[in-house]
Amino acid sequence: MELQSAVYHVPALLEECIDGLNIQPGGTYVDVTFGGGGHSRAILGHLGECGRLFSLDQDEDARQNSLDDPRFTFVHSNFRFLKNFMRYYGVERVDGILADLGVSFHHFDDSDRGFSFRFEGPLDMRMNRRSGQTAAQLIATCSEEKLADLFFLYGELKSARRIAAAVIAARSSAPIETTERLLEIVRPYINRKQEKKELAQLFQALRIEVNQEMESLRRLLEQSVELLPQGGRLVVLTYHSLEDRMVKNFMKTGNVEGRAEQDFFGRINAPLRPVNNKVIVPDEAEIERNPRSRSAKLRIAEKV
């Protein structure tokens, strides 16, 4: 189990995440991104006999890492439905919620999933392969304007409009259904000196849209306020500037846009209080051990 989980995913800032939860032995906690089970295993290590842990993952593959522990419950679901499932299990309040928004190694390294430009394979990119449209279907139906917006907003690509125009032109002659075909189309518009970075950003943009990641994150943040009691902790690990901005804004103001509502005395009315005003990032030693943790940013907040 340990070896399998390590191959599936290596969690970033593990100790910092667990410390951020401020785990009480008899508390109830939720790991909304189970993956390889690294965070969940660490949480269980801090719980007593009466503690409970619910772990969600929308990818059925994650079930293979399920933990054999009476305190543990695996839930096959997207975390946007967190509140519904807690109600299903008769849970009104949870003492801490952990979300690691990084994509598991398992997904990047599986050529059949289409998450990485490093492998030939179908353009799928769905975290849950039983629902939603694939990246190929997205590319086939999106307007040029929407594709350009996706590549610019989610991929932060300067050549977003040229890439979108090239994709639209190419799909009129033949469907774009594989990673290799997409690469053939976009490579002329990618900076050769930053090819790996820009291709990763392009694939990231498609993945975010296919899985509706920004909307799911917004719904998770809003539900966390309803589920956490006073003193409960929300711990979120992001890997993308848009995600980090949403989390930062929500923890400071109570909404992802960052609109601050103040009372008569000028104090911000927000349901959460940031525990770490300065974002936590991996140190050089961790980045050396786990290069994929380089872009990780950890934010922690407490319900007031």
Phi, psi and chi 1 to 4 in degrees:
 res  aa     phi    psi   chi1   chi2   chi3   chi4
   1 MET       -  -44.5  173.0   66.0   77.3      -
   2 GLU   -61.9  -44.8  -69.7  -68.8  -25.2      -
   3 LEU   -65.2  -43.9  177.6   59.9      -      -
   4 GLN   -60.4  -44.0 -177.1 -173.8   52.3      -
   5 SER   -65.8  -38.0  -64.0      -      -      -
   6 ALA   -64.0  -37.9      -      -      -      -
   7 VAL   -71.0  -38.7  172.1      -      -      -
   8 TYR   -63.4  -46.3 -163.6  101.3      -      -
   9 HIS  -169.1  140.2 -175.3   62.7      -      -
  10 VAL  -109.0  110.3  178.2      -      -      -
  11 PRO   -67.8  139.0   20.8  -28.5      -      -
  12 ALA   -87.0  152.0      -      -      -      -
  13 LEU    47.1   43.9  -65.2  166.3      -      -
  14 LEU   -59.6  -51.2  178.5   58.6      -      -
  15 GLU   -62.7  -40.1  -69.9 -175.9   14.7      -
  16 GLU   -65.8  -37.4  -68.4   84.2  -10.0      -
  17 CYS   -64.2  -46.3  -73.4      -      -      -
  18 ILE   -65.7  -42.1  -59.7  -55.1      -      -
  19 ASP   -60.3  -39.9  -71.6  -15.1      -      -
  20 GLY   -63.3  -30.1      -      -      -      -
  21 LEU   -71.0  -21.3  -78.1  172.4      -      -
  22 ASN    51.2   56.0 -169.5   30.0      -      -
  23 ILE   -64.1  129.6  -62.6  172.2      -      -
  24 GLN   -99.5  132.5  -54.1  -56.5  -52.7      -
  25 PRO   -51.6  -35.6  -26.9   35.3      -      -
  26 GLY   -98.6   11.6      -      -      -      -
  27 GLY   -80.7  173.0      -      -      -      -
  28 THR  -115.8  127.6  -61.4      -      -      -
  29 TYR  -130.4  157.6  -65.4   85.0      -      -
  30 VAL  -131.4  126.8 -175.7      -      -      -
  31 ASP  -104.2  105.0  175.4   -1.2      -      -
  32 VAL   -83.3   -3.4  -59.8      -      -      -
  33 THR  -133.4   77.0   47.5      -      -      -
  34 PHE   -61.6  -51.4  179.2   65.2      -      -
  35 GLY    56.2 -121.0      -      -      -      -
  36 GLY   -83.8   -2.7      -      -      -      -
  37 GLY    85.5    8.6      -      -      -      -
  38 GLY   -61.5  -48.6      -      -      -      -
  39 HIS   -66.7  -42.8  -75.1  114.8      -      -
  40 SER   -61.8  -42.7  -72.2      -      -      -
  41 ARG   -60.6  -41.2 -171.6  175.2  -70.5  103.0
  42 ALA   -66.7  -38.5      -      -      -      -
  43 ILE   -63.1  -46.4  -67.2  170.4      -      -
  44 LEU   -58.6  -32.5  -76.4  173.3      -      -
  45 GLY   -66.0  -17.5      -      -      -      -
  46 HIS  -104.1   -5.2  -72.6   73.8      -      -
  47 LEU   -91.7  148.5  -71.9  177.9      -      -
  48 GLY   -86.7 -171.6      -      -      -      -
  49 GLU   -62.7  -29.0  -69.2 -175.9    7.6      -
  50 CYS   -93.8   -3.0  -64.0      -      -      -
  51 GLY   -71.8  158.0      -      -      -      -
  52 ARG  -135.0  143.9  -62.9 -179.3   73.9 -174.0
  53 LEU  -133.7  125.2  172.0   63.2      -      -
  54 PHE  -109.2  131.2  -66.3   88.0      -      -
  55 SER  -125.1  128.2  -66.5      -      -      -
  56 LEU  -107.0  147.4  -77.5   69.0      -      -
  57 ASP  -158.6  132.2 -156.3  -63.6      -      -
  58 GLN   -80.6  -12.6   62.4 -177.9  -37.4      -
  59 ASP   -92.4  120.1 -171.1   -9.9      -      -
  60 GLU   -59.9  -26.9 -178.1   64.1   27.9      -
  61 ASP   -58.7  -29.9  -72.5   -3.5      -      -
  62 ALA   -65.9  -21.8      -      -      -      -
  63 ARG   -60.2  -27.1 -168.8 -174.4  -67.4  -86.6
  64 GLN   -63.4  -19.9   67.4 -175.0  -26.4      -
  65 ASN   -95.3    7.0  -57.2  -43.2      -      -
  66 SER   -54.0  145.6 -171.5      -      -      -
  67 LEU   -98.7  135.1  -52.9  176.2      -      -
  68 ASP   -87.3   86.5 -175.9   14.1      -      -
  69 ASP  -152.4  129.0 -168.9  -57.2      -      -
  70 PRO   -62.4  -18.6   22.0  -33.3      -      -
  71 ARG   -85.4   -6.0  -58.5  167.8  -62.7  172.9
  72 PHE  -108.5  137.5  173.6   79.7      -      -
  73 THR  -131.4  123.2  -57.7      -      -      -
  74 PHE   -92.3  134.2  178.0   82.0      -      -
  75 VAL  -122.9  119.0 -179.3      -      -      -
  76 HIS   -84.4   91.8  178.2 -143.6      -      -
  77 SER  -165.0  154.5  172.6      -      -      -
  78 ASN   -71.0  142.5 -173.6  -59.2      -      -
  79 PHE   -69.2   -7.0   54.2   60.5      -      -
  80 ARG   -66.7  -16.8   67.4 -165.2  -63.2  164.4
  81 PHE  -104.1   21.1  -55.9  114.9      -      -
  82 LEU   -53.6  -50.5  173.6   60.9      -      -
  83 LYS   -61.1  -40.1 -172.5  179.0  175.8 -176.8
  84 ASN   -60.7  -43.3  -70.8  -12.6      -      -
  85 PHE   -73.0  -34.0  -84.1   95.8      -      -
  86 MET   -64.6  -38.6  -69.4  -60.3   94.3      -
  87 ARG   -64.2  -40.1 -172.9 -175.8  -60.1  119.3
  88 TYR   -59.2  -38.6  172.8   79.5      -      -
  89 TYR   -89.3    7.2  -75.7  103.0      -      -
  90 GLY    75.0   26.9      -      -      -      -
  91 VAL  -107.5  118.9  177.3      -      -      -
  92 GLU   -92.5  -32.8  -66.3 -175.2    4.9      -
  93 ARG  -136.3  144.9  -68.0  -75.8 -176.3  -88.4
  94 VAL  -125.4  146.9  -61.8      -      -      -
  95 ASP   -84.5  -15.3  -61.8  -68.4      -      -
  96 GLY  -165.2  145.3      -      -      -      -
  97 ILE  -128.2  128.9  -62.0  170.0      -      -
  98 LEU  -118.2  132.1  169.4   65.8      -      -
  99 ALA  -132.4  120.0      -      -      -      -
 100 ASP  -107.2  104.9  177.4   -7.1      -      -
 101 LEU   -84.8    8.6  -57.5  179.6      -      -
 102 GLY   -75.8  151.9      -      -      -      -
 103 VAL   -83.0  134.1  179.2      -      -      -
 104 SER   -65.0  148.8  -66.8      -      -      -
 105 PHE   -51.7  -39.7  -66.6    7.0      -      -
 106 HIS   -52.6  -40.9  168.3   74.4      -      -
 107 HIS   -72.2  -45.3  -65.2  127.5      -      -
 108 PHE   -63.3  -33.9  -79.1  127.4      -      -
 109 ASP   -92.0    0.8  -64.7  -21.5      -      -
 110 ASP  -101.3  107.6 -175.7  -12.7      -      -
 111 SER   -62.6  -26.1   59.6      -      -      -
 112 ASP   -72.1  -14.4  -70.1  -22.3      -      -
 113 ARG   -90.2  -23.0  -55.4  -63.7  -67.7  -91.1
 114 GLY    75.2   19.5      -      -      -      -
 115 PHE   -78.8  -23.5  -77.1   96.2      -      -
 116 SER  -120.3  143.8  174.9      -      -      -
 117 PHE   -78.2   -4.8   61.6   87.1      -      -
 118 ARG   -76.8  -17.3  -65.2 -177.4  -67.3  123.7
 119 PHE  -124.6  148.4  -53.5  108.1      -      -
 120 GLU   -79.5  137.5  -65.1 -179.9    6.9      -
 121 GLY   172.5  176.7      -      -      -      -
 122 PRO   -69.2  145.6   25.7  -34.1      -      -
 123 LEU   -82.4   85.6  -85.0  173.1      -      -
 124 ASP  -102.2  -75.0 -167.9  -40.0      -      -
 125 MET    71.7    5.3  -63.2 -164.6 -172.2      -
 126 ARG   -78.4  132.3  -68.7  172.8  -60.2  169.4
 127 MET   -69.7  -39.6  -66.8  -69.6 -172.8      -
 128 ASN  -106.9  105.1 -177.7   -7.9      -      -
 129 ARG   -74.4    0.0  -72.7 -173.1  -79.4 -172.3
 130 ARG   -97.2   -3.6  -65.0 -176.5  179.4 -179.0
 131 SER  -150.0  160.8   66.7      -      -      -
 132 GLY    81.3  171.6      -      -      -      -
 133 GLN   -89.5  151.1   65.2  175.3  -10.2      -
 134 THR   -81.1  169.8   65.7      -      -      -
 135 ALA   -63.2  -36.3      -      -      -      -
 136 ALA   -62.5  -42.2      -      -      -      -
 137 GLN   -67.7  -36.3  -69.1  168.1  -27.4      -
 138 LEU   -61.7  -48.2  173.0   69.5      -      -
 139 ILE   -62.9  -34.2  -71.7  172.5      -      -
 140 ALA   -73.3  -22.8      -      -      -      -
 141 THR  -114.7  -17.0   55.6      -      -      -
 142 CYS   -69.3  145.7 -105.9      -      -      -
 143 SER   -74.7  161.3   67.3      -      -      -
 144 GLU   -61.1  -39.8 -178.2  175.8  -28.1      -
 145 GLU   -64.4  -42.7 -177.5  179.0    6.9      -
 146 LYS   -68.0  -40.8 -176.9  172.9 -178.9 -180.0
 147 LEU   -60.4  -43.6  -89.8 -177.9      -      -
 148 ALA   -61.4  -41.6      -      -      -      -
 149 ASP   -63.8  -41.3  -73.1  -15.1      -      -
 150 LEU   -62.2  -47.3  -67.8  178.7      -      -
 151 PHE   -65.7  -31.2  -65.5  148.8      -      -
 152 PHE   -81.8  -47.0 -177.4   73.5      -      -
 153 LEU   -76.1  -46.4  -66.7  173.0      -      -
 154 TYR   -91.5  -24.8  -64.5  163.5      -      -
 155 GLY  -105.6  -13.9      -      -      -      -
 156 GLU    54.0   42.2  -59.7  175.3  -62.8      -
 157 LEU   -97.0  126.6  -69.5  164.1      -      -
 158 LYS   -67.1  -30.2  -65.7  179.3 -179.1  177.9
 159 SER   -94.4   25.7   54.1      -      -      -
 160 ALA   -54.7  -43.8      -      -      -      -
 161 ARG   -69.7  -38.1  -59.5 -147.1  171.6  -82.9
 162 ARG   -68.4  -38.6  -70.3 -167.8  -66.0  154.8
 163 ILE   -65.0  -43.9  -67.5  173.0      -      -
 164 ALA   -61.8  -42.8      -      -      -      -
 165 ALA   -62.1  -40.0      -      -      -      -
 166 ALA   -66.3  -39.7      -      -      -      -
 167 VAL   -65.0  -44.7  167.5      -      -      -
 168 ILE   -62.4  -42.7  -63.2  -63.8      -      -
 169 ALA   -64.5  -41.2      -      -      -      -
 170 ALA   -70.4  -36.6      -      -      -      -
 171 ARG   -70.6  -18.8   82.2 -178.6 -173.6 -168.1
 172 SER   -70.3  -21.9   63.9      -      -      -
 173 SER   -97.9  -31.0   59.0      -      -      -
 174 ALA  -162.1  145.8      -      -      -      -
 175 PRO   -60.5  148.2  -20.3   31.8      -      -
 176 ILE  -104.1   97.2  -56.3  169.4      -      -
 177 GLU  -119.4   -6.0  -63.1  178.7  -24.4      -
 178 THR  -129.6  159.1   64.5      -      -      -
 179 THR   -63.0  -39.7   55.6      -      -      -
 180 GLU   -65.4  -37.8   56.0 -176.4  -31.4      -
 181 ARG   -66.5  -42.1  169.7  125.3  166.8   86.8
 182 LEU   -62.2  -41.9  179.9   59.4      -      -
 183 LEU   -62.6  -40.2  -69.5  175.0      -      -
 184 GLU   -58.1  -37.9  -72.6  174.2    6.6      -
 185 ILE   -75.0  -41.8  -64.1  163.6      -      -
 186 VAL   -91.3  -21.7  -55.1      -      -      -
 187 ARG   -55.8  -38.3  -90.1 -154.8  166.9  101.8
 188 PRO   -60.9  -17.5  -25.2   36.3      -      -
 189 TYR  -107.5    8.0  -52.5   95.6      -      -
 190 ILE  -101.9  137.4  -63.3  -67.3      -      -
 191 ASN   -66.1  117.4 -175.6  -21.6      -      -
 192 ARG   -61.1  -32.4  -72.4 -172.3  178.2 -178.2
 193 LYS   -70.2  -21.2  -66.1 -179.4  179.2  178.4
 194 GLN  -125.2   34.1  -59.8 -174.3   72.0      -
 195 GLU   -57.8  -50.7 -176.0  175.5   82.4      -
 196 LYS   -60.6  -43.0  -72.7 -175.1  177.9  179.3
 197 LYS   -63.9  -47.1  178.6 -177.6  177.4 -177.9
 198 GLU   -71.4  -35.6  -67.3 -165.3    4.4      -
 199 LEU   -66.5  -38.2  -72.8  176.1      -      -
 200 ALA   -62.5  -39.5      -      -      -      -
 201 GLN   -66.8  -37.4  -70.5  170.2  -50.4      -
 202 LEU   -64.2  -48.1  176.1   75.9      -      -
 203 PHE   -66.0  -35.6  -85.5   60.5      -      -
 204 GLN   -60.4  -43.6  169.2 -174.1  -88.9      -
 205 ALA   -60.8  -43.9      -      -      -      -
 206 LEU   -65.6  -42.5  -69.6  171.2      -      -
 207 ARG   -61.9  -43.4 -172.3 -156.9   78.5 -133.5
 208 ILE   -60.7  -42.8  -72.2  173.1      -      -
 209 GLU   -71.9  -43.4  179.7   63.9   16.5      -
 210 VAL   -57.0  -41.7  164.3      -      -      -
 211 ASN   -96.0    3.5  -65.6  -72.7      -      -
 212 GLN    51.4   46.7  -65.2  -68.7  -64.4      -
 213 GLU   -67.2  -36.2  -67.2  177.7   23.7      -
 214 MET   -69.3  -41.1  -64.3  -56.6  173.3      -
 215 GLU   -67.2  -40.1  173.2   62.5   14.2      -
 216 SER   -63.1  -40.2  -67.2      -      -      -
 217 LEU   -64.4  -43.7  175.6   57.2      -      -
 218 ARG   -58.8  -44.8 -179.2 -175.1   65.4   79.5
 219 ARG   -67.1  -37.2  -69.3  178.2   63.0  173.6
 220 LEU   -62.2  -46.6  169.9   66.2      -      -
 221 LEU   -60.9  -43.5  -65.9  170.9      -      -
 222 GLU   -65.3  -40.6  -68.2  171.4   -8.2      -
 223 GLN   -70.3  -29.4  -69.2  174.5   64.1      -
 224 SER   -60.9  -36.4   69.5      -      -      -
 225 VAL   -64.1  -36.8  170.7      -      -      -
 226 GLU   -73.7  -30.5  -60.6  177.9   54.7      -
 227 LEU   -89.0  -29.0  -72.6  167.7      -      -
 228 LEU   -81.7  137.9  -69.5  170.1      -      -
 229 PRO   -83.6  174.2   33.6  -35.4      -      -
 230 GLN   -58.1  129.6 -174.2  176.2   10.3      -
 231 GLY    90.2   -8.9      -      -      -      -
 232 GLY   -68.9  153.3      -      -      -      -
 233 ARG  -113.1  141.7  -68.2  -74.6 -177.6   92.4
 234 LEU  -116.6  122.4  173.5   63.7      -      -
 235 VAL  -122.6  118.9  177.3      -      -      -
 236 VAL  -129.6  128.7 -173.9      -      -      -
 237 LEU  -110.1  117.9 -163.5   57.7      -      -
 238 THR  -114.3  162.7   65.8      -      -      -
 239 TYR  -134.5    9.9  -63.0   79.0      -      -
 240 HIS  -141.0  139.9 -176.9  -83.3      -      -
 241 SER   -60.3  -36.9   59.1      -      -      -
 242 LEU   -66.6  -42.5  -72.1  179.4      -      -
 243 GLU   -62.1  -46.3  -68.8  173.3  -22.7      -
 244 ASP   -61.8  -39.5 -179.1   58.4      -      -
 245 ARG   -64.1  -42.8 -168.8  176.0  -53.2  123.3
 246 MET   -60.6  -45.9  -71.7  174.3   67.2      -
 247 VAL   -65.7  -44.9  173.2      -      -      -
 248 LYS   -58.9  -48.7  178.8 -177.9  178.6 -179.2
 249 ASN   -60.3  -44.5  -74.4  -16.9      -      -
 250 PHE   -65.6  -41.3 -167.4   86.7      -      -
 251 MET   -68.0  -25.9  -71.7 -177.7  173.2      -
 252 LYS   -91.9  -33.1  -72.7 -169.9  172.7 -177.6
 253 THR  -123.3  -16.0   67.0      -      -      -
 254 GLY    92.0    3.1      -      -      -      -
 255 ASN  -145.8  153.6   58.4   76.8      -      -
 256 VAL   -73.2  -18.6  -63.9      -      -      -
 257 GLU   -77.8  -21.1  -65.5   80.7   16.1      -
 258 GLY    86.5   21.5      -      -      -      -
 259 ARG   -77.8  115.8  -62.4 -172.1  -48.9  -90.3
 260 ALA   -87.7  123.6      -      -      -      -
 261 GLU  -104.4  126.0  -62.6  179.6    4.7      -
 262 GLN  -112.5  151.2  -61.5  179.7  -26.6      -
 263 ASP   -86.8 -172.5   62.3   14.8      -      -
 264 PHE   -58.3  -30.3  178.5   78.8      -      -
 265 PHE   -93.0    6.5  -59.9  101.2      -      -
 266 GLY    84.8    9.5      -      -      -      -
 267 ARG   -85.5  138.2  -66.0  172.8  -62.6 -158.9
 268 ILE   -71.9  126.7  -64.8  176.9      -      -
 269 ASN   -84.9   99.7  -71.6  -38.7      -      -
 270 ALA  -136.3  140.5      -      -      -      -
 271 PRO   -75.1  -16.4   26.9  -34.3      -      -
 272 LEU  -120.4  155.2  -60.5  172.0      -      -
 273 ARG  -123.8  120.8  175.1 -174.2   62.5   81.4
 274 PRO   -59.0  131.3  -23.7   34.5      -      -
 275 VAL   -83.7  -39.7  172.6      -      -      -
 276 ASN  -113.2  103.7   59.5  -42.7      -      -
 277 ASN   -66.8  -26.5  -71.3  -47.1      -      -
 278 LYS  -102.5  128.0 -175.9  177.4 -179.0 -178.7
 279 VAL   -60.1  143.2   67.8      -      -      -
 280 ILE   -95.5  130.1  -60.5  170.2      -      -
 281 VAL  -128.2  159.4  -62.8      -      -      -
 282 PRO   -65.0  148.2  -17.4   30.1      -      -
 283 ASP   -84.7  174.4   58.9   22.7      -      -
 284 GLU   -61.2  -35.4  -67.8 -178.1    6.0      -
 285 ALA   -63.7  -42.7      -      -      -      -
 286 GLU   -68.5  -40.6  177.1  165.5    1.6      -
 287 ILE   -61.7  -36.1  -67.5  172.2      -      -
 288 GLU   -66.8  -40.0 -173.0  173.8  -12.9      -
 289 ARG   -71.6  -37.8  -69.5 -166.8  -50.9  -89.0
 290 ASN  -137.3   83.5  178.8   14.3      -      -
 291 PRO   -55.3  -27.4  -25.4   35.1      -      -
 292 ARG   -72.3   -7.8  -70.0  179.4  175.8  177.6
 293 SER   -84.6   -4.0   70.4      -      -      -
 294 ARG   -52.8  -40.2 -175.6 -179.3  -56.9  -85.7
 295 SER   -93.5    6.6   56.8      -      -      -
 296 ALA   -69.6  138.3      -      -      -      -
 297 LYS  -134.8  127.9  -68.3 -175.9  176.9 -179.9
 298 LEU  -111.0  129.3  176.0   62.9      -      -
 299 ARG  -127.7  141.6  -65.4 -171.9 -174.4  -84.1
 300 ILE  -129.8  136.0  -54.8  161.6      -      -
 301 ALA  -138.9  157.1      -      -      -      -
 302 GLU  -122.2  139.6 -173.7  172.1  -80.3      -
 303 LYS   -70.3  132.1  178.3   79.2  173.6  -71.3
 304 VAL   -99.7      -  -65.5      -      -      -
